[in-house]
Amino acid sequence: MIQPVNEKEIGDIVSAILDDYNKGKHIDAVDIYNQPNRKEITDLVENLFSVIFPGFYKNHSVKIYNPENCFAVTIENCFYHLNKLVSLALDFGPLANSMSEVSRVCESYRICKEFFGKIPAIRDYIEDDLLAIYNGDPAARCLDEIILAYPGLIAITTNRLAHELYLLEVPLLPRLMTEYAHSKTGIDIHPGATIGRHFFIDHGTGIVIGETSVIGDHVKIYQGVTIGALSVSEGHTLSGEKRHPTIKDNVTIYAGASILGGNTIIGENSIIGANAFITSSVPAGSKISIANHNP
């Protein structure tokens, strides 16, 4: 049986909440027609995957016999939607109040043109990442399986795309892109993180890589690894500071390890064992492990 509705009581509840919207809280809606739409961000990432992996993430709503024509439509459609979202995102940056509508349109187009000009180079990096996974994981049966199924490649690809927008100083949008990948894969890579070639994430769930992390070439990371800040007690005053570690070339970091601190450097060719907790630098060629304790 449904409780009879008291219209006055419901009206009072609604009025109280509407009144609260006018109290100047930061969580209040400001311009509901000028916010980047999260669904559009999801669509953007998936459309960019269609550009990076043509054929694997095909837009099945487009029916064109000539593959190149189909790819051209996908690229132009993606450019259009990115241009729109960058224009909206610029309202969240430091120059928002000083930009005219004309300058915003010109700036968003400039950013999109530079970003798409980097797509071939981004694809080179992702090709290396794909081969790193295939060569490093004996469970991988074929390259297609990795592209279609591996969360590590989804997270790395999204990060490489978002990182270029981050370098172009696009507000908000890069973070929304990587948070989409985070929600999809359980892998949390800040778009500010700098990641070298041939990057291999194995399994991936629970990996965290902070904004100012620097990761070299041929690095392999397993599930549950944190490359994070040693302390954030000073809060936002640390913004812009190097807070996260540097991982040099050819390092392997096993499951559950935590490497913390902006001054922490893991030397090249090092192996960091499972569950290690590291807050200071280790020299090249190190092998760090937690001693086993048998009862």
CORHU-V90517 format. One record per residue. N is the residue number from 1. RES is the residue in one small letter. PSI is psi as a letter, one per 20 degrees, with the letter a starting at -180 (none if undefined). OMEGA is omega in whole degrees, -180 to 180 (NA if undefined). Layout:
n;res;psi;omega
N;RES;PSI;OMEGA
N;RES;PSI;OMEGA
//
This chain:
n;res;psi;omega
1;m;p;-179
2;i;p;178
3;q;p;176
4;p;q;-177
5;v;p;172
6;n;o;-173
7;e;h;-180
8;k;g;179
9;e;g;179
10;i;g;179
11;g;g;178
12;d;g;179
13;i;g;-179
14;v;g;-179
15;s;g;180
16;a;h;179
17;i;g;178
18;l;h;177
19;d;h;-179
20;d;h;178
21;y;i;-176
22;n;j;-177
23;k;j;173
24;g;k;177
25;k;q;178
26;h;h;-179
27;i;j;178
28;d;q;174
29;a;p;-180
30;v;g;-180
31;d;n;-172
32;i;i;-180
33;y;j;-177
34;n;k;179
35;q;p;172
36;p;p;-177
37;n;p;-176
38;r;h;177
39;k;h;178
40;e;h;177
41;i;g;177
42;t;g;179
43;d;h;180
44;l;g;-179
45;v;g;-179
46;e;h;177
47;n;h;176
48;l;h;174
49;f;h;177
50;s;h;177
51;v;g;-178
52;i;g;-177
53;f;m;-176
54;p;p;-179
55;g;h;-179
56;f;h;179
57;y;l;-175
58;k;q;173
59;n;o;-174
60;h;i;176
61;s;i;179
62;v;p;-178
63;k;n;180
64;i;p;-178
65;y;h;-179
66;n;o;-177
67;p;h;-178
68;e;h;176
69;n;h;178
70;c;g;179
71;f;h;180
72;a;g;178
73;v;g;180
74;t;g;-178
75;i;g;-179
76;e;h;177
77;n;g;180
78;c;g;178
79;f;g;-180
80;y;g;-176
81;h;h;176
82;l;g;179
83;n;g;179
84;k;g;-176
85;l;h;176
86;v;g;179
87;s;g;177
88;l;g;-176
89;a;h;-179
90;l;h;176
91;d;i;-178
92;f;j;-180
93;g;r;-176
94;p;h;-178
95;l;j;-173
96;a;g;-175
97;n;i;-177
98;s;i;-178
99;m;p;171
100;s;r;179
101;e;h;180
102;v;g;-179
103;s;h;178
104;r;g;179
105;v;g;180
106;c;g;-179
107;e;g;-180
108;s;h;177
109;y;g;178
110;r;g;-179
111;i;g;-179
112;c;h;180
113;k;g;178
114;e;g;-179
115;f;g;-178
116;f;h;174
117;g;h;-180
118;k;i;-177
119;i;g;179
120;p;h;179
121;a;h;177
122;i;g;180
123;r;h;175
124;d;g;179
125;y;g;-176
126;i;h;173
127;e;g;177
128;d;g;179
129;d;g;179
130;l;g;-180
131;l;h;177
132;a;g;179
133;i;g;-178
134;y;g;-178
135;n;h;-176
136;g;i;-175
137;d;o;-180
138;p;i;179
139;a;i;-179
140;a;o;-177
141;r;h;180
142;c;r;-179
143;l;h;-180
144;d;h;179
145;e;g;-179
146;i;g;-179
147;i;g;-174
148;l;h;-168
149;a;h;-170
150;y;o;-180
151;p;h;180
152;g;g;-180
153;l;h;176
154;i;g;-178
155;a;g;-179
156;i;g;-179
157;t;g;179
158;t;g;-180
159;n;g;-179
160;r;h;177
161;l;g;-178
162;a;h;-179
163;h;h;179
164;e;h;176
165;l;h;176
166;y;g;179
167;l;h;177
168;l;j;174
169;e;k;173
170;v;p;178
171;p;q;164
172;l;g;-172
173;l;g;179
174;p;h;-179
175;r;h;177
176;l;h;178
177;m;g;-178
178;t;h;176
179;e;h;173
180;y;g;178
181;a;h;178
182;h;g;-178
183;s;h;-177
184;k;h;-170
185;t;i;-173
186;g;j;-180
187;i;p;-173
188;d;n;178
189;i;o;178
190;h;q;-179
191;p;i;178
192;g;i;-178
193;a;p;179
194;t;p;-173
195;i;p;-178
196;g;a;-175
197;r;q;172
198;h;l;-177
199;f;p;-176
200;f;o;170
201;i;p;179
202;d;p;-175
203;h;f;166
204;g;h;-173
205;t;p;175
206;g;j;178
207;i;p;176
208;v;p;178
209;i;o;-172
210;g;r;-171
211;e;g;-173
212;t;j;175
213;s;q;173
214;v;p;-177
215;i;p;-177
216;g;a;-179
217;d;q;175
218;h;l;177
219;v;p;-180
220;k;p;-177
221;i;p;179
222;y;r;-174
223;q;q;174
224;g;j;-179
225;v;p;173
226;t;p;171
227;i;n;-165
228;g;a;179
229;a;q;179
230;l;h;-180
231;s;p;175
232;v;k;-177
233;s;h;179
234;e;j;172
235;g;c;-172
236;h;i;177
237;t;i;179
238;l;i;-179
239;s;p;-179
240;g;i;178
241;e;q;175
242;k;o;-173
243;r;i;-171
244;h;q;-171
245;p;r;170
246;t;p;179
247;i;o;-177
248;k;a;-174
249;d;q;171
250;n;k;178
251;v;p;173
252;t;p;-180
253;i;o;-175
254;y;r;-167
255;a;p;172
256;g;j;180
257;a;q;175
258;s;p;178
259;i;o;-168
260;l;q;170
261;g;p;-178
262;g;h;179
263;n;i;-178
264;t;p;179
265;i;p;175
266;i;o;-176
267;g;q;-177
268;e;q;178
269;n;k;179
270;s;q;175
271;i;p;179
272;i;o;-175
273;g;r;-179
274;a;p;174
275;n;j;176
276;a;q;179
277;f;o;-170
278;i;p;180
279;t;j;177
280;s;r;-174
281;s;q;173
282;v;q;-176
283;p;r;178
284;a;q;177
285;g;j;-178
286;s;q;172
287;k;o;-175
288;i;p;180
289;s;q;175
290;i;p;-178
291;a;p;177
292;n;q;178
293;h;o;-180
294;n;p;179
295;p;none;NA
//
